[in-house]
């Protein structure tokens, strides 16, 4: 029974270490957070709680890039994405295949 507890403890340590490393990586990415909206260049104030809670952050870890978007630009991008996806669905349904 002692071996089972040791394995469980080792697994918990490994999981905790991975979580801590992941959190550290994310905190390092926070330093790369911009000071303005990537799309419209509206200023971002890190000390303004309302801004911090309403703006959107997109982290691209492979590229080591952090993109910041104001609520207006984010809403616009979401609307455009939904329209494009809707058009793709419609065109898939409307495709006319001519049989020969």
C-alpha positions in Angstrom: 0.0 0.0 0.0 3.0 2.3 0.6 4.0 2.1 -3.1 0.5 3.2 -4.2 0.7 6.3 -2.0 4.1 7.2 -3.3 3.0 7.0 -6.9 -0.1 9.1 -6.1 2.1 11.7 -4.3 4.6 11.8 -7.2 1.7 12.3 -9.7 0.3 15.1 -7.6 3.7 16.8 -7.4 4.1 16.5 -11.2 0.7 18.0 -11.8 1.3 20.8 -9.4 4.7 21.6 -11.0 3.0 21.6 -14.5 0.3 23.9 -13.3 2.8 26.3 -11.7 4.9 26.3 -14.9 1.8 27.0 -17.0 0.8 29.9 -14.7 4.3 31.3 -14.9 4.3 31.2 -18.7 1.0 33.0 -18.7 2.2 35.7 -16.3 5.2 36.2 -18.6 2.8 36.7 -21.5 0.9 39.3 -19.4 3.9 41.5 -19.7 3.4 41.6 -23.4 -0.1 43.0 -23.1 -0.4 46.1 -25.2 -1.6 49.5 -24.2 -4.1 49.9 -27.0 -6.7 48.0 -29.0 -5.0 46.2 -31.8 -7.8 47.2 -34.3 -8.7 50.8 -33.5 -5.8 51.9 -31.4 -8.0 53.0 -28.5 -6.0 53.4 -25.3 -6.2 50.7 -22.6 -5.7 51.6 -19.0 -4.6 48.5 -16.9 -5.6 50.3 -13.7 -9.2 50.8 -14.8 -11.1 47.8 -13.5 -14.0 48.3 -15.9 -11.6 48.2 -18.9 -9.8 45.2 -17.5 -13.0 43.3 -17.2 -14.6 44.3 -20.5 -11.7 44.2 -23.0 -10.7 40.9 -24.7 -7.3 39.3 -24.7 -6.2 36.7 -27.3 -3.0 34.9 -26.4 -1.1 33.2 -29.2 1.5 31.2 -27.2 3.2 29.7 -30.2 3.8 33.1 -31.6 4.5 34.6 -28.2 2.0 37.3 -29.0 -0.8 38.9 -26.9 -3.6 40.8 -28.8 -5.9 43.2 -27.0 -9.3 44.3 -28.3 -11.8 46.9 -27.1 -15.4 45.7 -26.6 -16.6 47.5 -29.8 -13.9 45.9 -32.1 -14.5 42.5 -30.5 -18.2 42.7 -31.1 -17.7 43.8 -34.7 -15.2 40.9 -35.3 -17.6 38.4 -33.7 -20.4 39.7 -36.0 -18.3 39.5 -39.1 -17.1 36.0 -38.1 -20.7 34.8 -37.6 -21.8 36.3 -41.0 -18.9 34.6 -42.8 -19.7 31.3 -41.1 -23.4 31.8 -42.0 -22.5 32.4 -45.6 -20.3 29.3 -45.7 -23.2 27.2 -44.4 -25.6 28.8 -46.9 -23.3 28.3 -49.9 -22.7 24.6 -48.9 -26.5 24.1 -49.0 -26.9 26.1 -52.2 -24.2 24.4 -54.2 -25.6 23.1 -57.5 -23.8 20.1 -58.8 -24.3 19.5 -62.4 -24.5 15.8 -63.3 -23.4 14.7 -66.8 
